[in-house]
Amino acid sequence: MKIYTLIGGVNGAGKSSLTGSLKAERTDLGLIVDPDRITAEVGGDEYEGGKLAVARIEQALADGVNLTQETTLSGGYPRRLARRAKEAGYYVRLYYVGLDGVEEALARIRNRVAKGGHNIPRADVEKRYAHRAGDVAKVLPYCDEAKFFDNNNGFVLVAEYRNGELLPVGRYRPAWLEELLAALAQ
């Protein structure tokens, strides 16, 4: 079975950290495309890094290999790609990482930059944070499964998407999950 995995969340949520955890426990992630790492490979040129990331994704789909992509889910490409993967016979899954506030995301980005990592402009983070529920809602119809993790203090599974429905797991309900549940109910 071909698998397309999206690791989604706003900038600073912990997508790369979750990918690292998943790599330790899963063998079906296939080619992992992290646009930030690819941008670093090309000397920090975001345009060239983005082009190379898309080229790698497109080649993996053309070759029919398992593919994992880290993404903020913003813009139309993640939705179109999930749809295309589904149409090409891929099992599509989403692992989403959430945080309760944009300030937490910005603090994590500042911490990353202090350690030599890449920065993201505040306006971009704020825009993506404001649209996160809608971005998730656009990609979910193409997902065979989705798991939602809160990362305010380590990765805690808080919801799963099954049979077209987002279902909370356990009693812990972070504010971002409540917002997402309300947005999807509309």
C-alpha positions in Angstrom: 0.0 0.0 0.0 1.3 3.5 -0.9 1.1 6.0 1.9 1.2 9.8 1.8 1.7 11.3 5.2 1.2 14.9 6.1 2.8 16.3 9.2 0.8 19.5 9.7 0.7 22.4 12.1 1.5 26.1 12.2 5.1 27.3 12.2 6.8 26.5 15.5 4.3 23.8 16.5 6.8 21.0 16.4 6.3 19.3 13.1 10.0 18.4 12.7 10.1 17.0 16.3 7.1 14.9 15.6 8.6 13.6 12.4 11.7 12.6 14.4 9.5 10.7 16.9 7.6 9.0 14.1 10.8 8.0 12.4 11.8 6.1 15.5 8.6 4.1 15.6 7.4 3.8 12.0 9.0 2.2 8.9 6.4 3.4 6.3 7.2 7.1 6.1 9.2 6.8 2.9 10.7 9.9 1.5 10.5 12.7 4.1 10.2 16.2 2.6 10.9 19.0 5.1 10.8 22.3 3.1 12.8 24.1 5.8 15.6 21.6 5.7 15.7 21.7 1.9 15.8 25.5 2.0 18.8 25.2 4.3 20.4 22.8 1.8 20.2 25.5 -0.9 21.8 28.2 1.2 18.6 29.7 2.7 16.9 30.7 -0.6 13.2 30.0 0.2 12.1 30.2 -3.5 14.7 27.6 -4.6 14.1 25.5 -1.5 10.3 25.5 -2.2 10.9 24.6 -5.9 13.1 21.7 -4.9 10.7 20.5 -2.2 7.8 20.5 -4.7 10.0 18.7 -7.3 10.8 15.9 -4.7 7.2 15.6 -3.8 6.1 15.4 -7.4 8.7 12.8 -8.2 7.8 10.6 -5.3 4.1 10.7 -6.4 5.1 9.9 -10.0 7.2 7.0 -8.7 4.5 5.7 -6.4 6.6 5.6 -3.3 5.7 6.4 0.3 6.0 10.1 1.0 5.9 12.2 4.1 5.6 16.0 3.9 5.9 18.6 6.7 3.5 21.4 6.0 1.6 24.3 7.5 -1.3 23.2 5.4 -1.7 26.8 4.2 -2.4 27.6 0.6 -4.0 25.3 -1.9 -1.1 22.9 -2.6 -1.5 20.6 0.4 -5.2 20.1 -0.3 -4.6 19.5 -4.1 -1.7 17.2 -3.3 -3.8 15.1 -0.8 -6.6 14.8 -3.4 -4.1 13.8 -6.1 -2.5 11.2 -3.9 -5.9 9.8 -2.9 -6.8 9.6 -6.6 -3.5 7.8 -7.3 -4.4 5.1 -4.8 -2.5 6.4 -1.8 -3.6 5.9 1.8 -3.6 9.5 3.1 -2.9 10.2 6.7 -2.4 13.4 8.7 -0.6 13.9 11.9 -1.4 17.4 13.1 0.4 19.2 15.9 -1.4 22.0 17.7 -0.6 24.8 20.1 -2.9 27.0 22.2 -1.6 30.3 21.0 0.3 32.2 18.4 2.6 33.6 21.1 3.7 30.0 22.0 4.5 29.4 18.3 6.4 32.6 18.1 8.4 31.8 21.3 9.3 28.4 19.8 10.5 30.0 16.6 12.6 32.5 18.6 14.1 29.6 20.5 14.9 27.8 17.2 16.5 30.9 15.8 18.7 31.3 18.9 19.9 27.8 18.3 20.8 28.6 14.7 17.6 27.6 13.1 15.4 29.4 10.6 13.1 32.3 11.3 9.5 32.9 10.1 8.1 36.4 9.9 5.6 37.2 12.7 2.9 38.2 10.1 3.2 34.8 8.4 2.8 32.9 11.6 -0.1 35.0 12.7 -1.9 34.5 9.4 -1.3 30.8 9.4 -2.4 30.5 13.0 -5.6 32.4 12.2 -6.5 30.1 9.3 -5.4 26.8 10.8 -8.9 25.4 11.4 -9.9 26.1 7.8 -6.7 24.7 6.4 -7.3 21.4 8.4 -10.9 21.3 7.2 -9.8 21.6 3.6 -7.5 18.6 3.7 -9.5 16.2 6.0 -11.9 15.0 3.4 -9.0 13.4 1.6 -7.6 11.7 4.7 -8.1 8.1 5.5 -7.0 8.8 9.0 -5.8 11.7 11.1 -4.3 12.0 14.5 -4.1 15.3 16.4 -1.4 16.0 19.0 -1.2 18.8 21.5 2.4 20.0 21.9 2.1 22.4 24.8 4.1 20.0 26.9 5.2 17.0 24.7 3.1 15.3 22.2 -0.3 14.2 23.6 -2.8 12.5 21.4 -6.1 14.5 21.8 -8.2 13.5 18.8 -8.6 11.2 15.9 -10.4 11.5 12.6 -12.3 8.4 11.7 -15.2 7.8 9.3 -15.5 11.5 8.5 -15.6 12.6 12.1 -13.1 14.3 14.4 -13.3 12.4 17.8 -11.7 13.6 21.0 -9.4 11.1 22.7 -9.3 11.2 26.5 -10.4 14.1 28.7 -7.7 16.7 27.9 -9.1 19.2 25.5 -6.7 22.1 24.6 -8.3 25.3 23.5 -7.1 24.8 19.9 -8.9 21.5 19.7 -12.1 23.0 20.9 -11.8 25.7 18.3 -11.1 23.1 15.6 -14.1 21.0 16.7 -16.4 24.1 16.6 -15.1 25.1 13.1 -15.6 21.6 11.7 -19.1 21.5 13.1 -20.2 24.5 11.0 
